[in-house]
Amino acid sequence: MQKYPQKPAFRLITIPVSHYCEKARWALERLNIPYIEERHVPPIHRLATSQAGGSSVPILITEAGTFTDSTDILHYLDRIASGEAKLYPTDPQLRHEVEQLAALFDTQLGPSIRCWAYFYVFDDWQLMRRLWGEGTPLVEQALFSIAFPIARSIARRIYNITADSAASSLGTIKSIFEMVSDRLADGRRYLVGDRFSAADLSFACFAAPILATPEYSVRLPGLHELPSQMAAVSQELQEIPAGAYARRLFRQERLHKYLEERLHLAG
Ligand SMILES: N[C@@H](CCC(=O)N[C@@H](CS)C(=O)NCC(=O)O)C(=O)O
């Protein structure tokens, strides 16, 4: 998938639905940096990531170097961003708070939502074909039926996806949503300070798959497409302040970019 083809671009290697990849896309788009996204179907992505010197996605390849972790990508982009577009505050105390929250979302929320969601949707081949295949090369889409069972069984093993781990992941997700709701209870507009930061961006991206966020880069399943147990949780979380907040961030902080991209693709 090529975006902004008129200028020289960074390369971003991704798996379509990955919420770690969404972090990198959003940061690149917010900073108005042209990039070419190279989407891959798992486990075929490993050919591209190992060639770039990494393993997981996202990987950002730039003239200044290759970044193989979503937080390293955000840090790098922040270094080259100017003023308003910066994702980390310059004040050291506020920056520390942003880093701490973002790390919690990276290490707890991201993996918990992945485990919980995959537990429910892994048997739905049609949905998985969209989530892992949308925008990937046609040859990889054609190989999906062979690749999917392999990638699914690897993912079940390395991410320990079981009924028990899905239930405990949901506990972690709810406690992080409660912490975020408590933080927002004083009426603040953003999680840290008075500006949008990497903490907000990370929370919105990681939460998106459980909130069926419509502006996400890959079409996430709506409530009507989800198994009823998932739909009930999604509905419940959308209605609490943290869930409403994450969806608002996509609408208010991302939607203009999203519309621009759709217009660009249509034009
Ligand atoms: N710490 C990494 C984690 C990224 C991650 O877990 N990516 C997953 C997709 S959600 C992945 O690439 N899984 C397949 C693999 O490891 O080969 C980051 O922030 O970039």
Ligand as a Chemical Component Dictionary entry (heavy atoms), coordinates in Angstrom:
data_LIG
# 
_chem_comp.id                   LIG 
_chem_comp.type                 NON-POLYMER 
_chem_comp.pdbx_formal_charge   0 
_chem_comp.three_letter_code    LIG 
# 
loop_
_chem_comp_atom.comp_id 
_chem_comp_atom.atom_id 
_chem_comp_atom.alt_atom_id 
_chem_comp_atom.type_symbol 
_chem_comp_atom.charge 
_chem_comp_atom.model_Cartn_x 
_chem_comp_atom.model_Cartn_y 
_chem_comp_atom.model_Cartn_z 
_chem_comp_atom.pdbx_ordinal 
LIG N1  N1  N 0 7.700 -4.217  21.569 1  
LIG C1  C1  C 0 7.248 -4.356  20.200 2  
LIG C2  C2  C 0 6.078 -5.324  20.167 3  
LIG C3  C3  C 0 5.438 -5.413  18.799 4  
LIG C4  C4  C 0 4.564 -6.642  18.641 5  
LIG O1  O1  O 0 4.232 -7.339  19.600 6  
LIG N2  N2  N 0 4.182 -6.914  17.370 7  
LIG C5  C5  C 0 3.400 -8.091  17.046 8  
LIG C6  C6  C 0 2.137 -7.681  16.298 9  
LIG S1  S1  S 0 0.934 -6.981  17.373 10 
LIG C7  C7  C 0 4.177 -8.982  16.097 11 
LIG O2  O2  O 0 4.943 -8.510  15.282 12 
LIG N3  N3  N 0 3.952 -10.293 16.181 13 
LIG C8  C8  C 0 4.522 -11.240 15.250 14 
LIG C9  C9  C 0 5.975 -11.509 15.488 15 
LIG O3  O3  O 0 6.512 -11.230 16.586 16 
LIG O4  O4  O 0 6.596 -12.057 14.575 17 
LIG C10 C10 C 0 6.873 -2.980  19.667 18 
LIG O5  O5  O 0 6.422 -2.131  20.451 19 
LIG O6  O6  O 0 7.073 -2.733  18.475 20 
# 
loop_
_chem_comp_bond.comp_id 
_chem_comp_bond.atom_id_1 
_chem_comp_bond.atom_id_2 
_chem_comp_bond.value_order 
_chem_comp_bond.pdbx_ordinal 
LIG N1  C1  SING 1  
LIG C1  C2  SING 2  
LIG C1  C10 SING 3  
LIG C2  C3  SING 4  
LIG C3  C4  SING 5  
LIG C4  O1  DOUB 6  
LIG C4  N2  SING 7  
LIG N2  C5  SING 8  
LIG C5  C6  SING 9  
LIG C5  C7  SING 10 
LIG C6  S1  SING 11 
LIG C7  O2  DOUB 12 
LIG C7  N3  SING 13 
LIG N3  C8  SING 14 
LIG C8  C9  SING 15 
LIG C9  O3  DOUB 16 
LIG C9  O4  SING 17 
LIG C10 O5  DOUB 18 
LIG C10 O6  SING 19 
# 
